[in-house]
Amino acid sequence: MTGDFWRLVQHRAEQTPDGLLVVDERRRRMTFGQFRDAVERTAASLAAGGVRAGTVVSWQLPSRIDTMVLTAALSRLGAVQNPLIMMLQEPEVEFICRQVGTRLLIVPEEFRGYGHGAMARALAERIDGLEVMVADGSRPDADPAGLLEAPQEPPVRWVFYTSGTTSEPKGAKHTDAGLIAAATTYCESIAPTPQDRIAGLAPIAHVGGVLHLMVALMTGAALIITDIFEPEATTRLMSEEGVTLGGNGTPFALAFLREQRKHGHRLFPRLEAFLIGGAPRPVSVHHAVRAELGGVGLVSGYGLTECPFIAWGSPRGSENSIAITEGRPGPGTELRVVREDGSIGEPGERGELRVRARQLMAGYVDARLDAEAFDADGYFRTGDQAFIDAEGCVNIVGRLKDVIIRNMENISAREVEDHLAAVAGLRDSTVIGLPDPDTGERVCAVVVPNDGAAAPTLVDLCECLLDRGLNKRKLPVQLEVVDELPRNAMGKVVKAALVRRFGE
């Protein structure tokens, strides 16, 4: 499928106008035809307010149907969109708006106790030319009769910022064509149809959320969305609406497993696969999902804000490719694994994964970052350690920077985490490296016990890990017990927060 985002909206409305596009937690529904009409009316209202092709619009809105309409309306006008995830607060939003040159900031008055409206108005007093629109429960609406033909695609239509969990957020510039190339990877690997009901639990302001909307427009599948993930209520929603492709990440899979264990019947009888991305997935969770939730288990996708859907697994893949790998790269995606000395590794050899693709970003907003991000051949340095197996599947083995160096030996945090995830009695867990005066760094396990369960001791935990085959030199020497792990919008553990908390 070629063309820009708005033309996807038009094409789908012409093909299946009565097909279901989306249902939300309040059981509100919208068809593809209704979506196109709502987009036109919203675009007309925004145009009357001064939004034109090239206008930079930052929006920080929950995952709602109205937000989906807004993002397509901005595409209809040719605006440059800068979606902001809801967890960002005033300092981060100000940094981003200044750097990207925002002219219009759209927010709710309040969401989950935070005053986004007050924040936006405060920013407007400090940033020259910034206007604010508060969107709460009603869409901008005007007669679309006077709308001009949609403009041709400019070089950049989107700016998505990295989560900034370990450093200052970086803005990745994308085109409609690049995002559609990413969505094509999903479509070819997962192969959704109009009969599918996809759990659209990625925040709409995240690149994965926008891509889910594009996937629905490209295939005719329907999305099931909610603005707040509440395990019991969201499970009921997914069950009632007959979800076939679950998601969004390992924490969501664990939450649904806990809900399933409260019931005697299968909650998701139509489930074909549980799709995840954005965070590591232990193989033990894959097997639990397959046995208890149904379908083929966890099917993983791999990507970054800079290159969103580098690879996707397939529900029709081999057992090994489903259980362990991130699937195959999509059309037009070139991968290479690079050794520490900069030479290119052989198939099966581990090294840094680098990518060159149609869906790769056009560069960072701060162009000074590009030189370090790309190599001399134009490949993006992902920072992930990986190898390509005999099936052509991507196998991620850890982050280059998520290595704990103890006594001059490298310990993969992910390896320890995979073993830790299989320890009974734990609801959540992670591993961090902490500064140590004697060894350089020490391995620290941070765990969340099951509700009502006693926390393990460090001795008991290490015995479990040894029984699972973990090398003794990789064992944690510190154990911290918390009520919840800090996570970003895509479910990744914010390790920097834990290092600050427990690093003394």
C-alpha positions as CSV (number, residue, x, y, z in Angstrom):
1,M,0.0,0.0,0.0
2,T,1.4,3.3,-1.0
3,G,0.4,6.9,-0.4
4,D,0.2,9.1,2.7
5,F,-1.8,8.6,5.9
6,W,-4.8,10.7,4.8
7,R,-5.1,8.6,1.6
8,L,-5.1,5.4,3.7
9,V,-8.2,6.9,5.4
10,Q,-9.9,7.7,2.1
11,H,-9.1,4.3,0.6
12,R,-10.3,2.3,3.5
13,A,-13.6,4.3,3.8
14,E,-14.2,3.6,0.1
15,Q,-13.5,-0.1,0.4
16,T,-15.3,-1.0,3.6
17,P,-17.2,2.1,4.9
18,D,-19.3,0.0,7.3
19,G,-16.4,-2.0,8.6
20,L,-15.6,-1.4,12.3
21,L,-12.4,0.6,12.9
22,V,-12.4,1.0,16.7
23,V,-14.3,0.3,19.9
24,D,-13.2,1.8,23.2
25,E,-13.7,1.0,26.9
26,R,-17.0,2.8,27.0
27,R,-18.2,0.6,24.1
28,R,-18.3,3.5,21.7
29,R,-17.8,2.4,18.1
30,M,-16.7,4.0,14.9
31,T,-16.7,2.6,11.3
32,F,-14.2,3.5,8.7
33,G,-16.7,5.7,6.9
34,Q,-17.6,7.5,10.0
35,F,-13.9,8.0,10.7
36,R,-13.3,9.6,7.4
37,D,-16.2,12.0,7.8
38,A,-15.2,13.0,11.3
39,V,-11.6,13.6,10.1
40,E,-12.8,15.9,7.4
41,R,-14.9,18.0,9.9
42,T,-12.1,18.2,12.4
43,A,-9.6,19.2,9.7
44,A,-11.9,22.0,8.6
45,S,-12.1,23.3,12.2
46,L,-8.3,23.2,12.6
47,A,-7.8,24.9,9.3
48,A,-10.2,27.7,10.3
49,G,-8.0,28.1,13.4
50,G,-4.9,28.6,11.4
51,V,-3.4,25.1,11.0
52,R,-1.7,24.8,7.6
53,A,0.7,22.4,5.8
54,G,3.9,22.6,7.8
55,T,2.4,23.9,11.0
56,V,4.1,22.1,13.9
57,V,1.4,20.8,16.2
58,S,2.4,19.0,19.5
59,W,-0.4,17.0,21.1
60,Q,-0.5,15.2,24.4
61,L,-3.7,13.2,24.5
62,P,-4.9,9.9,25.9
63,S,-5.7,6.9,23.6
64,R,-9.2,7.8,22.6
65,I,-11.3,7.7,19.4
66,D,-11.2,11.6,19.3
67,T,-7.4,11.4,19.4
68,M,-7.3,9.1,16.4
69,V,-9.6,11.5,14.5
70,L,-7.3,14.4,15.4
71,T,-4.1,12.8,14.2
72,A,-5.7,11.9,10.9
73,A,-7.1,15.4,10.6
74,L,-3.7,16.9,11.1
75,S,-2.4,14.6,8.4
76,R,-5.2,15.7,6.1
77,L,-3.9,19.3,6.5
78,G,-0.3,18.4,6.0
79,A,0.7,19.5,9.5
80,V,3.9,18.3,11.2
81,Q,2.8,16.3,14.2
82,N,4.7,15.8,17.4
83,P,2.8,13.3,19.6
84,L,3.7,13.4,23.3
85,I,3.1,10.5,25.6
86,M,1.0,11.3,28.7
87,M,3.7,10.6,31.3
88,L,5.7,13.7,30.1
89,Q,5.3,16.7,32.4
90,E,6.2,20.4,32.2
91,P,10.0,20.2,32.0
92,E,10.1,17.6,29.2
93,V,7.2,19.1,27.3
94,E,8.8,22.6,27.4
95,F,12.2,21.1,26.2
96,I,10.4,19.4,23.3
97,C,8.2,22.3,22.3
98,R,11.1,24.6,22.2
99,Q,13.3,22.2,20.2
100,V,10.7,21.2,17.6
101,G,9.3,24.7,17.2
102,T,5.7,24.0,18.3
103,R,3.1,26.5,17.2
104,L,0.0,24.7,18.7
105,L,-0.1,22.5,21.8
106,I,-3.2,20.4,22.2
107,V,-3.8,18.8,25.7
108,P,-6.7,17.7,28.0
109,E,-7.5,19.9,30.9
110,E,-6.5,17.1,33.3
111,F,-5.7,13.4,33.1
112,R,-5.0,11.0,35.9
113,G,-4.5,13.9,38.4
114,Y,-2.1,16.0,36.4
115,G,-3.1,19.4,35.1
116,H,-2.1,19.3,31.5
117,G,-4.1,22.4,30.7
118,A,-2.4,24.5,33.4
119,M,0.9,23.2,32.2
120,A,0.2,24.2,28.6
121,R,-0.9,27.7,29.6
122,A,2.2,28.2,31.7
123,L,4.3,27.2,28.7
124,A,2.5,29.5,26.4
125,E,3.5,32.4,28.7
126,R,7.2,31.5,28.3
127,I,7.3,30.3,24.6
128,D,6.7,33.0,22.1
129,G,4.1,32.2,19.5
130,L,2.8,29.0,21.3
131,E,-0.9,28.6,21.2
132,V,-2.9,26.2,23.4
133,M,-6.0,24.1,22.6
134,V,-7.8,22.1,25.3
135,A,-9.5,19.0,24.0
136,D,-11.9,17.4,26.5
137,G,-14.6,15.2,25.3
138,S,-15.6,17.0,22.1
139,R,-13.9,17.2,18.7
140,P,-13.3,20.4,16.8
141,D,-16.1,20.5,14.2
142,A,-16.7,22.6,11.0
143,D,-18.1,22.2,7.5
144,P,-15.5,20.6,5.3
145,A,-16.9,22.0,2.1
146,G,-14.2,24.6,1.8
147,L,-11.2,22.3,2.5
148,L,-8.5,22.4,-0.1
149,E,-7.1,19.2,-1.6
150,A,-4.7,17.5,0.7
151,P,-1.1,18.7,0.2
152,Q,1.6,16.5,-1.1
153,E,3.8,14.9,1.5
154,P,6.5,17.3,2.8
155,P,9.9,15.8,3.8
156,V,8.9,15.3,7.4
157,R,5.3,14.8,8.8
158,W,6.1,13.4,12.3
159,V,8.5,13.9,15.2
160,F,8.5,11.3,17.9
161,Y,10.6,11.7,20.9
162,T,12.4,8.8,22.6
163,S,11.3,8.2,26.2
164,G,14.4,9.8,27.7
165,T,14.7,7.2,30.5
166,T,18.5,7.5,30.5
167,S,19.3,10.8,28.8
168,E,17.8,13.9,27.3
169,P,14.9,13.0,24.9
170,K,15.8,12.8,21.2
171,G,13.3,13.8,18.5
172,A,13.2,11.3,15.5
173,K,11.9,12.8,12.3
174,H,9.6,10.5,10.2
175,T,7.7,10.7,6.9
176,D,4.3,9.1,6.2
177,A,6.0,6.8,3.6
178,G,8.4,5.6,6.3
179,L,5.7,4.9,8.8
180,I,3.6,3.1,6.2
181,A,6.7,1.0,5.4
182,A,6.9,0.1,9.1
183,A,3.2,-0.8,9.2
184,T,3.7,-3.0,6.1
185,T,6.2,-5.1,8.1
186,Y,3.5,-5.8,10.6
187,C,0.8,-6.5,8.0
188,E,3.0,-9.0,6.1
189,S,4.2,-10.8,9.2
190,I,1.0,-10.9,11.2
191,A,-1.5,-10.8,8.3
192,P,-4.5,-9.4,10.1
193,T,-7.9,-9.4,8.3
194,P,-11.2,-7.5,8.7
195,Q,-12.3,-10.3,11.0
196,D,-9.5,-9.6,13.5
197,R,-9.8,-7.6,16.7
198,I,-6.5,-6.1,17.7
199,A,-5.7,-5.0,21.2
200,G,-4.5,-1.4,20.5
201,L,-3.0,-0.9,24.0
202,A,0.1,1.0,22.8
203,P,-0.4,4.7,23.7
204,I,-1.7,6.5,20.6
205,A,1.0,9.1,21.0
206,H,3.7,6.4,20.8
207,V,4.9,5.6,17.3
208,G,3.5,2.1,17.9
209,G,0.0,3.5,18.6
210,V,0.0,5.5,15.3
211,L,1.2,2.4,13.5
212,H,-1.6,0.3,14.9
213,L,-4.1,2.8,13.4
214,M,-2.3,2.6,10.0
215,V,-2.4,-1.2,10.2
216,A,-6.2,-1.1,10.8
217,L,-6.6,1.3,7.8
218,M,-4.4,-0.9,5.6
219,T,-6.1,-4.2,6.4
220,G,-9.7,-3.4,7.6
221,A,-9.0,-5.0,11.0
222,A,-10.6,-3.3,14.1
223,L,-8.8,-1.9,17.1
224,I,-9.9,-2.3,20.8
225,I,-8.6,0.7,22.8
226,T,-8.6,2.1,26.3
227,D,-7.2,5.3,27.7
228,I,-6.2,3.7,31.0
229,F,-5.1,0.1,31.4
230,E,-7.1,-1.4,34.3
231,P,-6.4,-5.2,34.4
232,E,-9.9,-6.3,35.4
233,A,-11.9,-3.8,33.3
234,T,-9.5,-4.1,30.3
235,T,-9.7,-7.9,30.4
236,R,-13.5,-7.7,30.4
237,L,-13.4,-5.3,27.4
238,M,-11.0,-7.6,25.4
239,S,-13.1,-10.7,26.3
240,E,-16.4,-9.1,25.3
241,E,-15.1,-7.8,22.0
242,G,-13.5,-11.1,21.0
243,V,-9.8,-10.0,20.8
244,T,-7.9,-12.1,18.4
245,L,-4.5,-10.4,18.5
246,G,-3.6,-9.4,22.0
247,G,-0.9,-7.0,23.1
248,N,1.1,-4.8,24.1
249,G,4.0,-6.0,26.2
250,T,5.2,-8.4,28.8
251,P,3.6,-6.5,31.7
252,F,0.3,-6.6,30.0
253,A,0.6,-10.4,29.3
254,L,1.4,-11.0,33.0
255,A,-1.6,-8.9,34.0
256,F,-3.9,-10.9,31.7
257,L,-2.5,-14.1,33.0
258,R,-3.3,-13.1,36.6
259,E,-6.9,-12.3,35.5
260,Q,-7.2,-15.6,33.6
261,R,-6.2,-17.5,36.7
262,K,-9.2,-16.0,38.6
263,H,-11.7,-17.7,36.1
264,G,-12.5,-21.2,35.3
265,H,-13.2,-20.6,31.6
266,R,-11.0,-19.3,28.8
267,L,-11.4,-15.5,28.6
268,F,-10.1,-15.0,25.1
269,P,-11.4,-18.0,23.1
270,R,-10.6,-16.3,19.7
271,L,-7.0,-15.4,20.6
272,E,-4.6,-16.3,17.9
273,A,-1.5,-14.7,19.3
274,F,-0.4,-12.2,22.0
275,L,1.7,-9.6,20.2
276,I,4.4,-7.8,22.2
277,G,7.2,-5.3,21.7
278,G,9.1,-2.6,23.5
279,A,10.6,-4.8,26.3
280,P,12.3,-8.2,26.7
281,R,10.0,-11.3,27.0
282,P,11.1,-14.3,29.0
283,V,10.4,-17.6,27.3
284,S,8.6,-18.8,30.4
285,V,6.0,-16.1,29.9
286,H,5.5,-17.3,26.3
287,H,4.8,-20.8,27.4
288,A,2.4,-19.6,30.1
289,V,0.5,-17.4,27.6
290,R,0.2,-20.3,25.1
291,A,-1.0,-22.7,27.8
292,E,-3.4,-20.4,29.7
293,L,-4.5,-17.6,27.4
294,G,-4.4,-19.6,24.2
295,G,-3.2,-19.2,20.6
296,V,0.4,-19.7,19.7
297,G,1.7,-17.7,22.7
298,L,3.8,-14.5,22.5
299,V,4.7,-13.2,19.1
300,S,7.4,-10.5,19.3
301,G,8.2,-7.5,17.2
302,Y,11.4,-5.5,17.4
303,G,12.0,-1.8,16.7
304,L,13.0,1.6,18.1
305,T,11.5,5.0,17.9
306,E,14.0,5.7,15.2
307,C,13.1,2.6,13.2
308,P,9.8,1.3,14.5
309,F,9.1,-2.2,13.2
310,I,12.5,-3.5,12.1
311,A,11.2,-7.1,12.5
312,W,8.1,-9.0,13.4
313,G,7.5,-12.6,14.2
314,S,4.6,-14.5,12.6
315,P,1.9,-16.6,14.2
316,R,2.6,-19.1,11.4
317,G,6.3,-19.3,12.2
318,S,8.3,-22.2,13.7
319,E,8.1,-22.9,17.4
320,N,11.7,-21.6,17.8
321,S,11.0,-18.4,15.9
322,I,7.9,-17.7,17.9
323,A,9.2,-18.6,21.4
324,I,12.7,-17.0,21.2
325,T,13.2,-14.6,18.3
326,E,11.9,-11.2,17.2
327,G,11.0,-12.5,13.7
328,R,12.3,-11.5,10.3
329,P,13.0,-8.1,9.0
330,G,10.3,-6.4,6.8
331,P,10.4,-5.5,3.1
332,G,13.2,-3.1,2.2
333,T,15.0,-3.6,5.6
334,E,18.7,-4.4,5.6
335,L,20.4,-5.6,8.7
336,R,24.0,-6.2,9.6
337,V,25.8,-7.4,12.8
338,V,29.0,-5.5,13.5
339,R,31.8,-6.8,15.7
340,E,33.6,-4.6,18.3
341,D,36.3,-3.8,15.8
342,G,33.8,-2.5,13.3
343,S,34.0,-5.4,10.9
344,I,30.8,-7.2,9.7
345,G,30.0,-10.4,11.5
346,E,29.0,-13.7,9.9
347,P,25.5,-15.2,10.2
348,G,25.0,-16.5,13.7
349,E,27.7,-14.3,15.1
350,R,26.9,-11.8,17.9
351,G,27.5,-8.1,17.6
352,E,25.8,-4.8,17.4
353,L,22.7,-4.8,15.2
354,R,22.6,-2.0,12.6
355,V,19.8,-1.3,10.2
356,R,19.1,0.6,7.0
357,A,15.5,0.7,5.9
358,R,12.7,2.7,4.2
359,Q,11.1,3.1,7.7
360,L,14.3,4.5,9.2
361,M,14.0,8.0,10.5
362,A,15.1,11.0,8.4
363,G,17.4,12.0,11.3
364,Y,17.2,13.7,14.7
365,V,15.7,17.1,15.3
366,D,19.1,17.9,16.8
367,A,21.2,17.1,13.7
368,R,24.4,17.0,15.8
369,L,23.3,13.6,17.0
370,D,23.2,12.1,13.6
371,A,27.0,11.6,13.2
372,E,27.1,9.2,16.1
373,A,23.8,7.5,15.3
374,F,24.7,6.4,11.7
375,D,27.7,4.6,10.4
376,A,29.6,5.5,7.2
377,D,27.3,3.3,5.1
378,G,24.1,4.9,6.5
379,Y,23.2,2.1,8.9
380,F,21.6,3.1,12.2
381,R,23.4,1.9,15.3
382,T,20.7,0.3,17.4
383,G,22.8,-0.2,20.5
384,D,21.4,-3.8,20.7
385,Q,23.5,-7.0,20.8
386,A,22.0,-9.5,18.4
387,F,22.6,-12.3,15.9
388,I,20.7,-13.5,12.9
389,D,19.9,-17.2,13.0
390,A,19.6,-19.8,10.3
391,E,15.9,-18.9,9.7
392,G,16.8,-15.3,9.1
393,C,15.3,-14.2,12.4
394,V,16.6,-11.5,14.7
395,N,17.7,-12.7,18.1
396,I,18.3,-9.9,20.6
397,V,20.6,-10.9,23.4
398,G,20.9,-7.6,25.3
399,R,21.8,-3.9,25.1
400,L,25.4,-2.8,24.6
401,K,25.0,-0.5,27.5
402,D,22.9,-2.9,29.7
403,V,26.0,-4.9,30.6
404,I,27.1,-5.1,34.2
405,I,30.9,-5.2,34.5
406,R,31.9,-7.0,37.7
407,N,35.6,-7.8,38.3
408,M,36.3,-6.9,34.7
409,E,33.8,-9.5,33.4
410,N,30.7,-8.6,31.4
411,I,27.4,-9.9,32.7
412,S,24.3,-9.6,30.5
413,A,21.5,-8.1,32.6
414,R,19.0,-9.7,30.2
415,E,20.4,-13.2,30.8
416,V,19.9,-12.9,34.5
417,E,16.4,-11.3,34.0
418,D,15.3,-14.3,31.9
419,H,16.2,-16.7,34.7
420,L,14.7,-14.4,37.3
421,A,11.4,-14.2,35.4
422,A,10.9,-18.0,36.0
423,V,11.3,-17.8,39.8
424,A,8.0,-18.7,41.5
425,G,6.3,-16.2,43.7
426,L,7.4,-13.1,41.7
427,R,5.0,-10.8,39.9
428,D,7.7,-8.7,38.3
429,S,11.4,-8.3,38.3
430,T,14.5,-6.7,36.8
431,V,18.2,-6.6,37.2
432,I,20.4,-3.5,37.4
433,G,24.1,-2.8,37.8
434,L,25.1,-0.6,40.8
435,P,28.5,1.0,41.5
436,D,30.7,-1.0,43.8
437,P,34.0,0.1,45.2
438,D,35.5,-3.4,45.2
439,T,34.2,-5.0,42.0
440,G,33.4,-2.0,39.8
441,E,29.7,-2.9,39.6
442,R,27.5,-5.4,41.4
443,V,24.4,-7.2,40.3
444,C,21.2,-6.1,42.0
445,A,17.9,-7.9,41.6
446,V,14.8,-5.8,42.1
447,V,11.6,-7.8,42.5
448,V,7.9,-7.5,43.1
449,P,6.4,-10.4,45.0
450,N,3.0,-11.9,44.0
451,D,0.1,-10.4,45.9
452,G,0.1,-11.8,49.4
453,A,3.3,-13.7,48.9
454,A,6.4,-13.3,51.1
455,A,9.5,-11.8,49.5
456,P,12.3,-14.3,48.9
457,T,15.6,-13.9,50.7
458,L,18.7,-13.2,48.6
459,V,20.0,-16.7,49.5
460,D,16.8,-18.4,48.4
461,L,16.7,-16.4,45.2
462,C,20.3,-17.3,44.3
463,E,19.5,-21.0,45.0
464,C,16.6,-20.8,42.5
465,L,18.8,-19.1,39.9
466,L,21.6,-21.7,40.4
467,D,19.0,-24.5,40.0
468,R,18.0,-22.9,36.7
469,G,21.7,-23.1,35.5
470,L,22.8,-19.5,35.9
471,N,26.6,-19.2,36.3
472,K,27.5,-18.5,39.9
473,R,29.6,-15.4,38.9
474,K,26.4,-13.8,37.6
475,L,24.3,-14.1,40.7
476,P,22.8,-11.0,42.3
477,V,24.7,-9.9,45.5
478,Q,21.9,-7.4,46.4
479,L,18.1,-7.8,46.5
480,E,15.6,-5.0,46.7
481,V,11.8,-5.6,47.1
482,V,9.4,-3.0,45.7
483,D,5.7,-2.7,45.3
484,E,5.9,-1.8,41.6
485,L,8.7,-1.4,39.0
486,P,8.9,2.1,37.3
487,R,8.0,1.7,33.7
488,N,7.6,4.0,30.7
489,A,4.6,4.1,28.4
490,M,5.7,1.0,26.4
491,G,6.3,-1.1,29.5
492,K,10.1,-0.8,29.6
493,V,11.6,-0.7,33.1
494,V,13.1,2.8,33.8
495,K,16.3,1.4,35.2
496,A,17.9,4.8,35.7
497,A,15.3,5.5,38.4
498,L,16.2,2.3,40.2
499,V,19.9,3.0,40.0
500,R,19.3,6.4,41.6
501,R,17.2,4.8,44.3
502,F,19.4,1.9,45.3
503,G,22.8,3.0,44.1
504,E,24.0,4.4,47.4
